């Protein structure tokens, strides 16, 4: 199991989509995004949606597929980096994943 797989089965409790960063709070931890982040689907349905799959592709994206046909996608393409980190996932068990 990869560390980011800890999101699987978690429910989204809160989110904040900003121009320079976005934040997502799940019942298992948090995800802060500093690269361009795209949410597809009805944003009104985000709260309470459940993580079905997590896909990490280096130099491409981190994609989180949620119930209700929703997707969170953080770009990892080299041209999209705006700082030293693209995202930081912090889990309640103390695990931290930084890309």
MOPECOR-V745970 format. One line per field, one symbol per residue. ss: DSSP state (H for helix, E for strand, C for the rest). phi: phi as a letter, one per 20 degrees, with the letter a starting at -180 (. if undefined). psi: psi as a letter, one per 40 degrees, with the letter a starting at -180 (. if undefined). Layout:
BEGIN
ss=???
phi=???
psi=???
END
This chain:
BEGIN
ss=CCHHHHHCCCEEEEEEECCCCEEEEECCEEEEECCCEEEECCHHHCCCCEEEEEEEECCCEEEEEECCCEEEEEECCHHHCCCCCCEEEEECCCCEEEC
phi=.egffffgnfdeebbbedfdbcccddfdrccdddegccddofffeffnfdfebccdcgmcadcdedfmldbdcdfdfgfefdafcebcdcdfenfcccc
psi=hideeedheiihdiihhiddiiihhieeaihhheihhhhiahddedheihhdihhhhhecihhhhiiffihhhhhehdeeheaeidihhhideehhhh.
END
